[in-house]
Amino acid sequence: MSIASVKGHFKQWDREGDVMEFETSSATVSDAAETIGVIPARIAKTLSFRGEGDDAIMVVAAGDAKVDNKKFRQMFGFKARMLSPEEVLEQTGHAIGGVCPFGLANDLAVFLDVSMKRFESLFPACGSTNSAIELTPTELFEYSGAKDWVDVCKAWNEEGNEETAAGNAVEGF
């Protein structure tokens, strides 16, 4: 059902046919990278957090990025607390391994981390543990209905990671 809601979401841009479904798992960053044939950093992972009150928020980040608790608190004004798998399914309509900011069960605030801007394209999941779509950062922003670009992650721009991004950087970002 979840991948169907994502394909329905992409219909408004005539992109539902661009959703890729695989024979193998794309449930984790490493699985997705291996299945698609790209470096793990180019997998756009979607993280779900408790927001204020009953609201949840989503942060989409590069596959090699880790949430920096201090940056997160400075940006959002509350502690980064991930949702449980049950809460993720309830809030997003997607099970862990296929969570994405498309075709959501609830109207959630979506934020994109700047760690993704260094790539010409990325591969977010599409609602199942064996799906993805290739999108530019601009398309990801538009199709996800993101509120803003944020800087709440670490590790992706540390020494050693630049080499893995070589050849994938986008001029002007």
C-alpha positions in Angstrom: 0.0 0.0 0.0 2.8 2.4 0.9 4.6 2.3 -2.5 1.2 2.9 -4.1 0.7 6.1 -2.1 4.2 7.3 -3.2 3.5 6.5 -6.8 0.2 8.4 -6.4 2.2 11.3 -4.9 4.5 11.4 -7.9 1.6 11.4 -10.4 1.2 15.2 -10.1 4.6 15.6 -11.7 4.2 12.6 -14.1 7.1 10.9 -12.3 5.4 7.8 -11.0 7.1 5.7 -13.7 10.5 6.8 -12.4 10.0 4.9 -9.1 12.3 1.9 -9.3 11.4 -1.4 -7.6 14.2 -3.9 -7.0 14.5 -7.7 -6.5 16.9 -7.1 -3.6 16.5 -5.0 -0.5 17.1 -1.3 -0.3 16.0 -1.1 3.4 19.3 0.2 4.7 21.7 2.8 3.4 24.3 0.1 2.6 21.7 -2.3 1.0 20.3 0.6 -1.1 23.8 1.7 -2.2 24.7 -1.9 -3.2 21.4 -2.5 -5.0 21.5 0.8 -6.9 25.3 0.8 -7.5 26.2 4.2 -5.9 28.2 5.3 -2.9 26.2 5.1 0.4 26.4 8.9 0.8 24.1 9.3 -2.2 21.3 7.4 -0.5 18.9 10.0 0.9 17.8 8.6 4.3 14.7 9.9 6.0 14.7 10.2 9.8 11.6 10.7 11.8 11.6 12.6 15.1 9.2 13.6 17.8 8.3 17.2 17.3 6.4 19.5 19.6 3.3 18.0 21.1 2.0 15.1 19.0 3.6 16.3 15.8 6.5 14.5 14.2 9.1 16.0 11.9 11.2 14.4 9.2 14.8 15.2 8.3 16.2 13.8 5.1 20.0 13.6 5.0 22.8 12.1 3.0 23.5 8.4 3.7 26.9 9.2 5.4 25.5 11.9 7.7 24.7 11.5 11.3 22.4 13.8 13.3 24.3 16.2 15.5 22.3 16.6 18.7 23.6 20.1 19.5 22.9 21.4 16.0 19.4 19.7 16.0 18.5 21.4 19.3 19.7 24.8 18.1 17.7 24.5 14.9 14.4 23.1 16.2 14.5 24.1 19.9 14.0 20.6 21.3 16.0 17.4 21.7 16.4 14.9 18.8 14.3 11.9 19.8 13.6 9.3 17.1 10.2 7.8 16.7 9.7 4.1 17.4 9.1 1.9 14.4 5.4 1.8 15.3 5.2 5.6 15.6 7.0 5.9 12.3 4.4 3.7 10.5 1.5 5.6 12.2 2.9 9.1 11.4 4.2 8.4 7.9 2.3 5.5 6.6 5.6 3.9 5.7 7.4 1.0 7.5 11.1 1.3 8.5 13.2 0.5 5.5 10.9 2.4 3.1 10.4 5.7 4.9 10.4 8.7 2.7 8.9 12.2 2.6 6.4 11.3 -0.2 2.8 10.0 0.0 2.7 10.5 3.8 -0.3 9.5 6.0 -0.1 12.8 7.9 1.0 16.3 6.9 4.4 16.3 8.5 7.1 19.0 8.5 9.9 17.9 6.2 13.4 19.4 6.4 16.4 18.6 4.1 19.9 18.5 5.5 22.6 20.4 3.5 24.7 17.2 3.5 22.8 16.3 0.3 23.6 19.5 -1.6 27.0 18.2 -2.7 25.4 15.7 -5.1 23.9 16.1 -8.5 21.3 13.4 -7.6 20.3 11.3 -4.7 18.2 8.2 -4.1 15.4 8.3 -1.5 13.2 5.3 -0.7 9.7 5.2 -2.1 7.6 3.6 0.6 8.9 0.0 0.5 12.0 -1.9 1.4 12.9 -2.4 -2.2 12.3 0.9 -4.0 13.9 4.3 -4.7 13.8 7.2 -7.1 16.6 9.3 -8.5 16.1 13.0 -7.8 18.2 16.2 -7.8 18.3 18.1 -4.6 16.0 20.7 -6.1 13.5 18.0 -7.1 13.7 16.4 -3.7 12.9 19.8 -2.1 9.9 20.3 -4.4 8.5 16.8 -4.3 8.8 16.5 -0.5 7.2 19.8 0.2 10.2 20.6 2.4 10.0 23.6 4.6 13.7 24.4 4.4 17.3 23.3 4.1 18.8 22.8 7.5 22.3 22.0 8.9 21.7 19.4 11.6 24.1 16.6 10.7 27.8 15.9 11.2 30.4 13.4 9.9 29.6 13.9 6.2 32.0 16.8 5.7 34.8 15.4 7.8 38.2 14.5 6.3 38.0 11.3 4.4 34.4 11.8 3.2 35.3 14.3 0.5 37.1 11.6 -1.4 33.9 9.5 -1.6 32.0 12.5 -3.0 34.6 13.2 -5.6 33.0 13.5 -9.0 29.5 13.8 -7.5 29.7 17.4 -6.3 27.5 20.1 -7.7 28.9 23.4 -8.6 27.4 26.3 -6.8 26.4 24.5 -3.6 
